[in-house]
Amino acid sequence: MAPSDTTARPPGARPAPRGATDPAAPRDGPPQGGAARQAADGAAHGHQGGKAALALAALGVVFGDIGTSPLYALKECVSATHGVPPTPDNVLGVLSLIFWSLMMVVTVKYVTFITRADNDGEGGILALLALVPERLRESGAQGVGWLAGLVVLGAALLYGDGLITPAISVLSAMEGLEVATTELRPYVVPLTCAILVGLFSVQRWGTARVGKVFGPIMVLWFTALAALGLVFIARNPAVLAALSPVHAARFFAAHGLHGFAILGSVVLVITGGEALYADMGHFGRGPIRLAWYAVALPALVLNYFGQGALLLQEPEAAANPFFAMVPKGPLTYALVALAAMATVIASQALISGAYSLTHQAIQLGYLPRTHVLHTSSEAEGQIYIPLTNWALAAGCLALVLIFQQSSRLAAAYGIAVTGTMGITSIVYFVVMRHTWRVSLAKALPLLVLFLSFDLPFFGANLIKFLEGGYVPVVIAAVLFAMMVIWKRGRAILTERFTRAVPSIDAFVRDLDAACRARVPGTAVFLSSRAGKTPYVLAHHIKHNKVLHETVVLLTVVTEHVPRVAELERLHVTSLDKGVHQVVIRSGFMQSTDVPALLRRAAATHGLPIDFADVAYYLGRETILATDRGRMGRVTETIFAVMARNAGEAPDYFRLPPERVVEIGVQVDL
């Protein structure tokens, strides 16, 4: 039984996602209650330490991606296939586009608004979906509503972005060696692959340890960015004229459609925005905002304008303006070494975000269960998923070996992240209107503002589709299909089993007639729906005619909140004839240790379990995948493959394997 199948609710009122009905929430804005304040302070759901310490760690995880964009962003605008010659007007126009993209997309949209849509401190597009009222999320028992489908597509696109970010970041840093000497060119790709292998190997240490190591390095990196920028701005302060949006407007007027295409390269400066939101659960909104305003934003603006000042004086530096800011020789090697460390860190934002995304997708029923390791006893949001980690590693290495150059990878970059950004804007609008009850007069202008940037960026990147942009799209399409197939397959399977079994009351009433003998001990049957007899129990009684003296019908309900309070996780109902119903409620960022929770139920609710003589009964379905099923042979075959490769339920629910009994059944969906 997968945790995602447990859609029934325990008796009593079910708390809505935070902010949906919070009486402390203002009618025309997101919630500002205690949970929101905790998140803003970086203390939500277990964040420990001062805001400054968390901000330092956030620099090492959240802002690595956007912080290393100066390595390649401006270069792609003035030297790549879709670039423009580095004339003064073009340089000022591109710089103006870069500055206002940072301000409007990252600062205004994400840091100011989107991060307010935290689900009990957790961020990311799936956490945002969980804030949407249930009537808008679902579409029938077997379908995925249009809004949920849109979010699943955004999540799939974010995975594609997560593959490209580490590859392009590390590869662009290693290409700095070519600036020092062309003799090192053959070593660029092998060094990139070695660094990527090392990066994914240390992920098992956990986000907190990685952040503590990476944070100080990123402080040094951002300091170097700011210092280099200041040197060249001081030499040519005329570059500051690009702060005016007039230069961006003139740029579009002068270049027309080609100016629009340049947005496909300008987008490289903002690609960390969605990762920033996805990683919010690791550190909290307050520390992320502090790190952005105090360190990351000033350093980025100074460095981009410093590169622009250099290009105004030396247009020939357009081949690699970042590394051209230091003289060839020891300083170049030092900058390459620092850039290499920074780009390793840059990859962390998307990698950590992918872990959170995967965990949320599993708990919400869009992916099969897999092994999830919690790497911190203090912050529940800090996790490591081995399967996701090494799948990303394999994909990154493949991209580096196929594309070989960061400029070629840049063509593949952008479609995924801008698509996700647009979807985030739409879902945020739905949350504003239907969860926070913000008036249309206030919510619609904000949506229009966000999409006025998201859609042009997405359109500009579509131009690069055949040059490599198809890569994240293909990845996203495959993942989207898998997620929708899994969700629908589990829904059909649950419905099929639910129809085939009686209610618990009917089962208990007829138990004496169906069961010929009761034996000592306790049997725990995992059920997908509270109130219905577990299919595995009905199957067991039908064929074996025997049952333990104590029977526990256990249902795990995954709520659309990140965490359920410990006092609210258990609901125990004692029925007749030694049968007891237990409902465990878990948030989509919580793990479920069934034996531990049952021990608590025994201690606090008097559940009569003999833990020295207990057996856990699970069902194992064999999917037949024939043409007679409702899913169709192809989709059912895919579902069957995913089911066979799903993580084992005993591991997921931490059941002692020597006490697990599996009963198999063949099913045609």
C-alpha positions as CSV (number, residue, x, y, z in Angstrom):
1,M,0.0,0.0,0.0
2,A,1.5,3.3,-1.0
3,P,1.1,6.3,1.3
4,S,-0.4,8.2,-1.6
5,D,-3.4,5.9,-1.7
6,T,-4.6,6.9,1.7
7,T,-7.1,9.6,0.7
8,A,-9.8,9.0,3.4
9,R,-10.1,11.3,6.3
10,P,-10.4,10.3,10.0
11,P,-13.5,11.2,11.8
12,G,-13.8,14.8,12.9
13,A,-12.8,18.0,11.3
14,R,-9.8,18.0,9.0
15,P,-7.6,21.1,9.3
16,A,-7.2,22.9,6.0
17,P,-3.8,23.9,4.6
18,R,-2.4,26.8,6.5
19,G,-3.8,30.0,5.2
20,A,-7.0,28.5,3.7
21,T,-9.2,29.2,6.7
22,D,-6.9,30.9,9.2
23,P,-8.9,33.4,11.1
24,A,-5.7,35.4,11.6
25,A,-5.3,35.8,7.8
26,P,-6.4,39.1,6.3
27,R,-9.0,38.8,3.7
28,D,-7.0,40.4,1.0
29,G,-3.6,38.8,1.5
30,P,-1.7,35.7,2.6
31,P,-1.8,34.5,6.1
32,Q,0.2,36.4,8.7
33,G,-0.4,34.2,11.7
34,G,2.1,32.5,14.0
35,A,3.1,29.9,11.4
36,A,3.8,32.6,8.8
37,R,5.9,34.6,11.2
38,Q,7.9,31.6,12.1
39,A,8.6,30.9,8.5
40,A,9.6,34.5,7.9
41,D,12.0,34.3,10.8
42,G,13.5,31.1,9.5
43,A,12.2,29.1,12.5
44,A,9.4,27.2,10.8
45,H,9.2,23.5,11.4
46,G,12.5,23.1,13.1
47,H,14.9,25.6,11.6
48,Q,17.4,26.2,14.4
49,G,20.0,28.9,14.8
50,G,20.0,32.7,14.2
51,K,18.8,34.3,11.0
52,A,22.3,35.4,10.1
53,A,23.6,31.8,10.4
54,L,20.8,30.5,8.3
55,A,21.3,33.3,5.8
56,L,24.9,32.2,5.5
57,A,23.9,28.6,4.9
58,A,21.3,29.8,2.4
59,L,24.0,31.5,0.4
60,G,25.7,28.1,0.0
61,V,22.6,26.4,-1.2
62,V,19.8,28.7,-2.4
63,F,21.9,31.3,-4.2
64,G,24.6,29.2,-5.8
65,D,22.7,28.9,-9.1
66,I,21.8,32.5,-9.6
67,G,25.2,33.6,-8.0
68,T,27.3,31.9,-10.7
69,S,25.2,33.2,-13.7
70,P,27.8,36.0,-14.3
71,L,30.1,33.3,-15.6
72,Y,28.1,32.9,-18.7
73,A,25.0,35.1,-18.9
74,L,26.4,38.3,-20.4
75,K,28.8,36.3,-22.6
76,E,25.8,34.5,-24.2
77,C,24.1,37.9,-24.8
78,V,27.1,39.4,-26.7
79,S,29.0,36.5,-28.3
80,A,26.7,33.5,-28.9
81,T,24.6,32.6,-31.9
82,H,21.7,34.7,-30.8
83,G,23.9,37.5,-29.4
84,V,24.5,41.0,-30.5
85,P,27.7,42.8,-31.2
86,P,29.2,44.5,-28.0
87,T,28.6,48.1,-29.2
88,P,28.0,50.7,-26.5
89,D,24.2,50.9,-27.2
90,N,23.9,47.1,-27.2
91,V,25.9,46.7,-24.0
92,L,23.8,49.3,-22.1
93,G,20.6,47.8,-23.5
94,V,21.5,44.3,-22.4
95,L,22.7,45.4,-19.0
96,S,19.4,47.3,-18.5
97,L,17.5,44.1,-19.4
98,I,19.6,42.1,-16.9
99,F,19.1,44.6,-14.1
100,W,15.3,44.9,-14.5
101,S,15.0,41.1,-14.9
102,L,16.8,40.7,-11.5
103,M,14.6,43.3,-9.9
104,M,11.2,42.3,-11.3
105,V,11.4,38.6,-11.5
106,V,13.7,37.6,-8.6
107,T,13.2,40.5,-6.2
108,V,9.6,41.5,-6.8
109,K,8.0,38.2,-7.9
110,Y,9.9,35.5,-6.0
111,V,11.5,37.2,-2.9
112,T,8.6,39.6,-2.3
113,F,5.5,37.7,-3.3
114,I,5.9,34.0,-4.2
115,T,7.8,33.2,-1.0
116,R,4.7,34.4,0.9
117,A,2.9,31.3,-0.4
118,D,4.6,28.9,2.1
119,N,2.8,25.8,3.2
120,D,3.7,25.8,6.8
121,G,7.2,27.0,5.8
122,E,7.6,24.6,2.9
123,G,8.0,26.0,-0.6
124,G,8.0,24.7,-4.2
125,I,5.4,24.3,-6.9
126,L,3.9,21.1,-5.3
127,A,3.7,22.8,-1.9
128,L,1.9,25.7,-3.7
129,L,-0.6,23.2,-5.2
130,A,-1.3,21.9,-1.7
131,L,-2.6,25.4,-0.8
132,V,-5.2,25.2,-3.5
133,P,-8.7,24.2,-2.3
134,E,-9.3,20.5,-2.9
135,R,-12.2,21.1,-5.2
136,L,-9.9,22.7,-7.7
137,R,-7.1,20.2,-7.4
138,E,-9.0,17.0,-8.2
139,S,-11.1,16.0,-11.2
140,G,-13.0,12.8,-10.3
141,A,-11.6,9.7,-8.6
142,Q,-9.4,8.7,-11.5
143,G,-8.4,11.9,-13.1
144,V,-6.0,14.8,-12.5
145,G,-7.6,18.2,-12.6
146,W,-6.3,20.8,-15.1
147,L,-4.7,22.8,-12.3
148,A,-3.0,19.7,-10.8
149,G,-1.9,18.7,-14.2
150,L,-0.4,22.1,-14.9
151,V,1.5,21.9,-11.6
152,V,2.7,18.4,-12.3
153,L,4.0,19.7,-15.7
154,G,5.8,22.5,-13.9
155,A,7.4,20.1,-11.5
156,A,8.5,17.9,-14.4
157,L,10.0,20.9,-16.1
158,L,11.9,21.8,-12.9
159,Y,13.5,18.4,-13.0
160,G,14.8,19.2,-16.5
161,D,16.2,22.4,-15.2
162,G,17.9,20.5,-12.4
163,L,19.7,18.4,-14.9
164,I,21.1,21.3,-16.9
165,T,22.1,23.6,-14.0
166,P,25.0,21.6,-12.6
167,A,26.3,20.7,-16.1
168,I,26.3,24.2,-17.4
169,S,27.6,25.8,-14.2
170,V,30.6,23.6,-13.7
171,L,31.4,23.4,-17.4
172,S,31.4,27.2,-17.7
173,A,33.8,27.5,-14.8
174,M,36.2,24.9,-16.2
175,E,36.2,26.8,-19.6
176,G,38.0,29.6,-17.7
177,L,41.1,27.4,-18.1
178,E,41.0,28.0,-21.8
179,V,41.3,31.8,-21.2
180,A,44.6,31.1,-19.4
181,T,46.0,28.8,-22.0
182,T,44.5,26.8,-24.9
183,E,46.7,23.8,-23.9
184,L,44.3,23.0,-21.1
185,R,41.3,22.7,-23.5
186,P,41.3,18.9,-23.7
187,Y,41.0,18.7,-19.9
188,V,37.9,20.8,-19.5
189,V,35.3,18.1,-20.0
190,P,37.1,15.4,-18.0
191,L,37.6,17.9,-15.1
192,T,33.9,18.8,-15.3
193,C,32.8,15.2,-15.1
194,A,35.1,14.6,-12.1
195,I,33.8,17.6,-10.2
196,L,30.2,16.6,-10.9
197,V,30.8,13.0,-9.6
198,G,32.3,14.5,-6.4
199,L,29.4,16.9,-6.0
200,F,26.8,14.2,-6.1
201,S,28.9,11.9,-3.9
202,V,28.8,14.4,-0.9
203,Q,25.0,14.9,-1.0
204,R,24.5,12.1,1.5
205,W,26.0,14.4,4.1
206,G,22.9,16.5,4.1
207,T,21.9,20.0,3.2
208,A,22.9,21.5,6.6
209,R,26.5,20.2,6.4
210,V,26.8,21.1,2.8
211,G,25.5,24.6,3.4
212,K,27.9,25.2,6.3
213,V,30.8,24.3,4.1
214,F,29.5,26.1,1.0
215,G,28.3,29.2,2.8
216,P,31.7,30.8,3.6
217,I,32.9,30.0,0.1
218,M,29.9,31.7,-1.4
219,V,30.6,34.8,0.8
220,L,34.1,34.9,-0.7
221,W,32.6,34.4,-4.2
222,F,30.1,37.2,-3.9
223,T,32.8,39.4,-2.4
224,A,35.0,38.7,-5.4
225,L,32.0,39.4,-7.8
226,A,31.4,42.8,-6.1
227,A,35.1,43.8,-6.0
228,L,35.7,43.0,-9.6
229,G,32.6,44.9,-10.6
230,L,33.5,47.9,-8.6
231,V,37.0,48.1,-10.1
232,F,35.6,48.4,-13.7
233,I,32.6,50.5,-12.8
234,A,35.1,53.0,-11.2
235,R,37.0,53.0,-14.5
236,N,34.0,53.7,-16.6
237,P,31.0,54.9,-14.4
238,A,29.1,55.8,-17.6
239,V,27.9,52.2,-17.5
240,L,25.5,53.1,-14.7
241,A,23.3,54.7,-17.2
242,A,22.0,51.2,-17.9
243,L,20.0,51.4,-14.6
244,S,17.4,53.3,-16.6
245,P,14.8,51.1,-18.3
246,V,15.0,53.5,-21.3
247,H,18.1,51.6,-22.6
248,A,16.1,48.3,-22.5
249,A,13.3,50.0,-24.5
250,R,15.7,51.4,-27.0
251,F,17.4,48.0,-27.4
252,F,14.1,46.4,-28.4
253,A,13.2,49.3,-30.7
254,A,16.6,49.0,-32.5
255,H,16.7,45.2,-32.8
256,G,13.0,44.1,-33.1
257,L,12.6,40.4,-33.3
258,H,16.3,39.8,-32.7
259,G,16.1,41.8,-29.5
260,F,13.3,39.5,-28.4
261,A,15.5,36.5,-29.1
262,I,18.2,38.0,-26.7
263,L,15.8,37.4,-23.9
264,G,16.6,33.7,-24.3
265,S,20.1,34.6,-23.1
266,V,19.1,37.2,-20.5
267,V,17.0,34.6,-18.8
268,L,20.2,32.9,-17.6
269,V,20.5,35.7,-14.9
270,I,17.2,34.7,-13.2
271,T,17.2,30.9,-13.5
272,G,17.7,30.5,-9.7
273,G,14.4,32.0,-8.9
274,E,12.3,28.9,-8.9
275,A,15.0,27.0,-7.1
276,L,15.0,29.7,-4.4
277,Y,11.3,29.0,-3.8
278,A,11.7,25.2,-3.9
279,D,14.5,25.4,-1.3
280,M,12.5,27.7,1.1
281,G,11.7,24.8,3.4
282,H,15.4,24.2,4.1
283,F,16.1,27.6,5.6
284,G,13.0,29.7,5.9
285,R,11.8,32.9,4.1
286,G,13.5,35.4,6.4
287,P,17.1,34.1,6.0
288,I,16.6,33.8,2.2
289,R,15.4,37.4,2.0
290,L,18.3,38.6,4.2
291,A,20.9,36.8,2.0
292,W,19.4,38.2,-1.2
293,Y,19.1,41.8,-0.2
294,A,22.4,42.0,1.8
295,V,24.7,40.0,-0.3
296,A,23.5,38.3,-3.5
297,L,21.7,41.1,-5.3
298,P,24.3,43.9,-4.7
299,A,27.1,41.6,-5.8
300,L,25.4,40.4,-8.9
301,V,24.4,43.9,-10.1
302,L,27.9,45.2,-9.5
303,N,29.6,42.4,-11.4
304,Y,27.2,42.5,-14.4
305,F,27.8,46.3,-14.6
306,G,31.6,45.7,-14.2
307,Q,31.6,43.3,-17.1
308,G,29.6,45.9,-19.1
309,A,32.1,48.6,-18.2
310,L,34.9,46.3,-19.5
311,L,33.0,45.7,-22.7
312,L,32.6,49.4,-23.3
313,Q,36.3,49.8,-23.2
314,E,37.4,46.5,-24.7
315,P,34.7,45.0,-27.0
316,E,37.1,42.1,-27.9
317,A,36.6,40.8,-24.4
318,A,33.1,39.6,-25.4
319,A,34.4,36.0,-25.8
320,N,34.5,35.6,-22.0
321,P,34.1,39.0,-20.2
322,F,34.0,37.5,-16.8
323,F,37.5,35.9,-16.9
324,A,38.8,38.9,-18.9
325,M,38.3,41.0,-15.7
326,V,41.6,39.7,-14.4
327,P,45.0,39.6,-16.1
328,K,46.1,36.3,-17.6
329,G,48.4,34.4,-15.2
330,P,48.1,33.4,-11.5
331,L,45.0,35.5,-11.0
332,T,43.1,33.7,-13.8
333,Y,43.9,30.3,-12.2
334,A,42.8,31.6,-8.8
335,L,39.5,32.9,-10.3
336,V,39.0,29.6,-12.1
337,A,39.5,27.7,-8.8
338,L,37.1,30.0,-7.0
339,A,34.6,29.7,-9.8
340,A,34.9,26.0,-9.8
341,M,34.0,25.9,-6.1
342,A,31.2,28.3,-6.7
343,T,29.7,26.4,-9.6
344,V,29.8,23.2,-7.6
345,I,27.7,25.1,-5.0
346,A,25.5,26.5,-7.7
347,S,24.3,23.1,-8.5
348,Q,23.2,22.6,-4.9
349,A,20.0,24.7,-5.2
350,L,18.5,22.5,-7.9
351,I,19.7,19.3,-6.3
352,S,18.2,20.1,-2.9
353,G,15.1,21.4,-4.6
354,A,14.8,18.1,-6.5
355,Y,14.9,16.1,-3.3
356,S,12.1,18.2,-1.8
357,L,10.1,18.0,-5.0
358,T,10.5,14.2,-5.2
359,H,9.5,13.7,-1.5
360,Q,6.4,15.9,-2.0
361,A,5.4,14.0,-5.2
362,I,5.7,10.7,-3.5
363,Q,3.6,11.7,-0.5
364,L,1.0,13.4,-2.8
365,G,0.7,10.3,-4.9
366,Y,2.4,11.4,-8.1
367,L,5.5,9.1,-7.9
368,P,6.2,5.6,-6.5
369,R,7.7,5.5,-3.0
370,T,11.4,5.4,-2.7
371,H,14.0,5.6,0.0
372,V,14.1,9.0,1.7
373,L,16.8,9.8,4.3
374,H,16.3,12.7,6.8
375,T,19.8,14.2,7.2
376,S,19.0,16.6,10.1
377,S,17.4,15.9,13.5
378,E,16.6,19.6,13.7
379,A,15.1,20.5,10.4
380,E,12.6,18.0,8.8
381,G,12.9,19.7,5.4
382,Q,16.5,18.6,5.0
383,I,16.4,15.2,3.2
384,Y,18.5,13.1,0.8
385,I,17.0,10.7,-1.8
386,P,19.7,8.4,-3.2
387,L,17.7,7.4,-6.3
388,T,17.0,11.0,-7.3
389,N,20.6,12.0,-6.5
390,W,22.2,9.4,-8.8
391,A,19.6,9.8,-11.6
392,L,20.5,13.5,-11.6
393,A,24.2,12.7,-11.6
394,A,23.8,10.3,-14.6
395,G,21.8,12.9,-16.5
396,C,24.3,15.7,-15.8
397,L,27.2,13.6,-16.9
398,A,25.4,12.7,-20.1
399,L,24.7,16.3,-21.0
400,V,28.3,17.3,-20.5
401,L,29.6,14.5,-22.7
402,I,27.0,15.2,-25.4
403,F,27.2,19.1,-25.5
404,Q,30.9,19.5,-24.6
405,Q,30.6,23.4,-24.3
406,S,28.6,25.7,-22.0
407,S,27.4,27.8,-25.0
408,R,25.8,24.8,-26.5
409,L,24.3,23.8,-23.2
410,A,23.0,27.4,-22.8
411,A,20.8,26.8,-25.8
412,A,19.1,23.9,-23.9
413,Y,18.6,26.1,-20.9
414,G,15.6,28.3,-20.3
415,I,12.6,26.6,-21.6
416,A,12.2,24.4,-18.5
417,V,12.7,27.1,-15.9
418,T,10.6,29.8,-17.7
419,G,7.8,27.3,-18.2
420,T,7.8,26.5,-14.5
421,M,7.9,30.2,-13.7
422,G,4.8,30.9,-15.7
423,I,2.9,28.0,-14.1
424,T,3.9,29.2,-10.7
425,S,2.4,32.6,-11.5
426,I,-0.9,31.1,-12.5
427,V,-1.2,28.8,-9.5
428,Y,-0.2,31.7,-7.2
429,F,-3.1,33.7,-8.7
430,V,-5.4,30.7,-7.9
431,V,-4.2,30.6,-4.3
432,M,-4.7,34.4,-3.9
433,R,-8.2,34.2,-5.3
434,H,-9.6,31.0,-3.8
435,T,-7.5,30.4,-0.6
436,W,-6.6,33.9,0.6
437,R,-9.8,35.4,-0.9
438,V,-7.9,38.3,-2.5
439,S,-10.2,40.5,-4.6
440,L,-9.9,40.1,-8.4
441,A,-9.0,43.8,-8.6
442,K,-5.8,43.2,-6.6
443,A,-4.9,39.7,-7.8
444,L,-5.3,40.1,-11.5
445,P,-2.8,43.0,-12.0
446,L,-0.2,41.0,-10.1
447,L,-0.8,38.0,-12.4
448,V,-0.5,40.3,-15.5
449,L,2.7,41.8,-14.1
450,F,4.3,38.3,-13.5
451,L,3.2,36.9,-16.9
452,S,4.4,40.0,-18.7
453,F,7.9,38.8,-17.9
454,D,7.3,35.0,-17.8
455,L,5.7,34.7,-21.2
456,P,8.3,36.8,-23.2
457,F,11.1,34.8,-21.6
458,F,9.4,31.5,-22.4
459,G,8.7,32.6,-26.0
460,A,12.3,33.7,-26.5
461,N,13.6,30.3,-25.3
462,L,11.3,28.4,-27.6
463,I,13.4,29.8,-30.5
464,K,16.2,27.6,-29.2
465,F,14.1,24.5,-29.2
466,L,15.9,22.7,-32.0
467,E,19.4,23.8,-30.8
468,G,19.0,21.9,-27.5
469,G,15.9,23.3,-25.9
470,Y,14.2,20.0,-26.7
471,V,16.3,18.3,-24.0
472,P,14.5,19.5,-20.9
473,V,11.2,19.4,-22.7
474,V,11.6,15.7,-23.5
475,I,12.7,15.0,-20.0
476,A,9.7,16.9,-18.6
477,A,7.3,15.1,-21.0
478,V,8.5,11.7,-19.9
479,L,8.3,12.6,-16.2
480,F,4.9,14.2,-16.6
481,A,3.5,11.1,-18.3
482,M,5.0,8.9,-15.5
483,M,3.5,11.1,-12.8
484,V,0.0,11.2,-14.3
485,I,0.0,7.5,-15.1
486,W,1.0,6.7,-11.5
487,K,-1.6,9.0,-10.0
488,R,-4.4,7.6,-12.2
489,G,-3.3,4.0,-11.8
490,R,-3.3,4.2,-8.0
491,A,-6.7,5.9,-8.1
492,I,-8.2,3.1,-10.2
493,L,-6.5,0.4,-8.1
494,T,-7.9,1.9,-4.9
495,E,-11.4,2.3,-6.4
496,R,-11.3,-1.3,-7.6
497,F,-10.3,-2.7,-4.2
498,T,-12.8,-0.4,-2.4
499,R,-15.7,-1.6,-4.5
500,A,-14.7,-5.2,-3.9
501,V,-14.8,-5.2,-0.1
502,P,-17.5,-4.5,2.5
503,S,-17.6,-1.7,5.0
504,I,-15.8,-2.3,8.3
505,D,-19.1,-2.5,10.2
506,A,-20.4,-5.2,7.8
507,F,-17.1,-7.1,8.1
508,V,-17.2,-7.1,11.9
509,R,-20.9,-8.1,11.9
510,D,-20.2,-11.1,9.7
511,L,-16.8,-12.0,11.1
512,D,-17.9,-15.0,13.2
513,A,-19.5,-16.6,10.2
514,A,-16.6,-16.0,7.8
515,C,-13.8,-17.0,10.3
516,R,-13.5,-20.5,11.6
517,A,-10.8,-19.9,14.2
518,R,-9.1,-17.0,16.1
519,V,-5.5,-17.5,17.0
520,P,-3.3,-15.7,19.6
521,G,-1.4,-12.6,18.6
522,T,-1.9,-9.3,16.7
523,A,-2.4,-8.8,12.9
524,V,-2.0,-5.3,11.4
525,F,-3.6,-4.9,8.0
526,L,-2.6,-1.8,6.0
527,S,-5.6,-0.3,4.3
528,S,-5.8,2.4,1.6
529,R,-9.2,3.8,2.9
530,A,-10.5,4.3,6.4
531,G,-14.0,2.9,6.9
532,K,-13.5,0.1,4.3
533,T,-12.2,-3.4,4.9
534,P,-8.6,-3.8,3.7
535,Y,-8.6,-5.9,0.5
536,V,-5.8,-8.0,1.8
537,L,-7.9,-8.8,4.9
538,A,-10.9,-9.9,2.9
539,H,-8.7,-12.0,0.7
540,H,-7.0,-13.6,3.7
541,I,-10.3,-14.5,5.4
542,K,-11.8,-15.8,2.2
543,H,-9.0,-18.3,1.5
544,N,-7.6,-19.0,5.0
545,K,-10.7,-18.8,7.2
546,V,-8.6,-17.9,10.2
547,L,-7.7,-14.6,12.0
548,H,-5.7,-13.3,14.9
549,E,-7.4,-12.4,18.2
550,T,-6.4,-8.8,17.8
551,V,-6.8,-7.1,14.5
552,V,-5.6,-3.6,13.7
553,L,-6.9,-1.9,10.5
554,L,-4.3,0.7,9.7
555,T,-4.7,3.6,7.3
556,V,-2.1,6.3,6.6
557,V,-3.6,9.5,5.4
558,T,-1.3,12.0,3.6
559,E,-2.6,15.5,4.3
560,H,-2.0,18.5,2.0
561,V,0.1,20.2,4.6
562,P,3.9,19.6,5.1
563,R,3.6,18.4,8.7
564,V,0.8,17.3,11.0
565,A,1.2,18.0,14.7
566,E,2.3,15.0,16.7
567,L,-0.8,15.2,19.0
568,E,-3.1,15.1,15.9
569,R,-1.4,12.2,14.1
570,L,-3.3,9.3,15.7
571,H,-7.0,8.4,15.7
572,V,-8.0,5.1,17.3
573,T,-11.4,3.5,17.2
574,S,-12.1,0.2,19.0
575,L,-14.7,-1.9,17.3
576,D,-16.3,-5.2,18.3
577,K,-14.7,-8.7,18.3
578,G,-11.1,-7.6,18.8
579,V,-11.0,-5.3,15.8
580,H,-9.5,-1.8,16.0
581,Q,-9.2,0.9,13.4
582,V,-6.2,3.2,13.5
583,V,-5.8,6.3,11.3
584,I,-2.3,7.9,11.0
585,R,-2.2,11.4,9.5
586,S,1.1,12.5,8.0
587,G,2.1,15.7,6.2
588,F,3.7,15.4,2.7
589,M,7.1,16.2,4.2
590,Q,6.8,13.7,7.1
591,S,8.0,10.1,7.2
592,T,5.7,7.5,8.8
593,D,7.3,5.1,11.3
594,V,4.3,2.7,11.7
595,P,5.7,0.6,14.7
596,A,6.6,3.7,16.6
597,L,3.3,5.3,16.1
598,L,1.5,2.1,17.0
599,R,3.5,1.9,20.3
600,R,2.3,5.5,21.0
601,A,-1.3,4.4,20.2
602,A,-0.9,1.5,22.7
603,A,0.4,3.9,25.4
604,T,-2.0,6.8,24.9
605,H,-5.1,5.1,23.5
606,G,-5.0,1.7,25.1
607,L,-4.6,-0.2,21.8
608,P,-4.1,-3.8,22.9
609,I,-1.1,-4.8,20.7
610,D,1.3,-7.6,21.7
611,F,4.5,-6.3,20.0
612,A,6.2,-9.6,20.7
613,D,3.7,-11.4,18.5
614,V,2.6,-9.1,15.8
615,A,2.4,-9.6,12.0
616,Y,2.0,-6.9,9.4
617,Y,-0.1,-7.9,6.4
618,L,0.5,-6.1,3.1
619,G,-0.9,-6.6,-0.4
620,R,1.3,-7.1,-3.4
621,E,-0.5,-6.5,-6.7
622,T,0.6,-8.1,-10.0
623,I,-0.6,-5.8,-12.8
624,L,-1.6,-7.9,-15.8
625,A,-1.6,-5.1,-18.4
626,T,-4.0,-6.5,-20.9
627,D,-6.4,-4.8,-23.4
628,R,-9.4,-5.5,-21.1
629,G,-8.4,-3.0,-18.5
630,R,-9.5,0.6,-18.3
631,M,-6.1,2.1,-18.5
632,G,-5.1,0.4,-21.8
633,R,-2.2,-1.9,-22.5
634,V,0.5,0.7,-22.9
635,T,-0.2,2.9,-19.9
636,E,-0.9,-0.1,-17.7
637,T,2.4,-1.6,-18.7
638,I,4.2,1.6,-17.7
639,F,2.3,1.6,-14.4
640,A,3.2,-2.1,-13.9
641,V,6.9,-1.3,-14.4
642,M,6.8,1.6,-12.0
643,A,4.9,-0.5,-9.4
644,R,7.5,-3.3,-9.6
645,N,10.3,-0.8,-9.1
646,A,8.7,1.1,-6.3
647,G,10.4,1.1,-2.9
648,E,9.3,-1.7,-0.5
649,A,6.5,-0.8,1.8
650,P,8.3,-2.4,4.9
651,D,11.2,0.0,4.3
652,Y,9.0,3.0,3.7
653,F,6.9,2.4,6.8
654,R,9.9,1.1,8.8
655,L,8.2,-2.3,9.4
656,P,10.4,-5.1,10.8
657,P,10.9,-7.3,7.7
658,E,10.7,-10.6,9.7
659,R,7.2,-9.7,10.8
660,V,5.8,-8.8,7.3
661,V,3.4,-11.1,5.5
662,E,2.6,-10.3,1.9
663,I,-0.5,-11.6,0.1
664,G,-0.4,-11.3,-3.7
665,V,-3.3,-10.7,-6.1
666,Q,-3.5,-10.3,-9.8
667,V,-5.2,-7.2,-11.1
668,D,-6.1,-5.9,-14.6
669,L,-6.6,-2.1,-14.6
